[in-house]
Amino acid sequence: MTNAEYLFGGYLAMGLVYLIYWWSLRQRERFVERELDIEREMRSDETALT
């Protein structure tokens, strides 16, 4: 393998790691939003009952 091929492989691996990292951050944001929605619904149910 030439030097250029090593460099290309390194960039490819770094890009893949970044993609996975970005995707996991997005999933966590969505999860937090869902938790907040559930909490909000529960609060609105409590106020509706009283």
C-alpha positions in Angstrom: 0.0 0.0 0.0 1.2 3.5 -0.8 1.2 6.4 1.5 -1.8 8.0 -0.2 -3.8 4.8 0.3 -3.0 4.9 4.1 -4.1 8.6 4.2 -7.3 7.8 2.3 -8.1 5.0 4.7 -7.5 7.2 7.7 -9.7 9.9 6.4 -12.4 7.3 5.6 -12.2 5.9 9.2 -12.3 9.3 10.7 -15.4 10.3 8.6 -17.1 7.1 9.7 -16.4 7.7 13.4 -17.7 11.3 13.0 -20.8 10.1 11.3 -21.6 7.6 14.1 -20.9 10.3 16.7 -23.2 12.8 15.0 -26.0 10.2 14.6 -25.8 9.2 18.2 -26.1 12.8 19.3 -29.2 13.2 17.1 -30.8 10.1 18.6 -30.1 11.4 22.1 -31.7 14.7 21.3 -34.8 13.0 20.0 -34.9 10.8 23.1 -34.7 13.9 25.4 -37.5 15.6 23.4 -39.7 12.5 23.7 -39.1 12.5 27.5 -40.1 16.1 27.7 -43.2 15.5 25.7 -44.3 12.7 28.0 -43.7 14.9 31.0 -45.7 17.7 29.5 -48.6 15.3 28.7 -48.6 14.0 32.3 -48.7 17.6 33.6 -51.6 18.6 31.3 -53.5 15.4 32.5 -53.0 16.4 36.1 -54.3 19.9 35.5 -57.3 18.5 33.5 -58.2 16.2 36.4 -58.4 19.0 39.0 
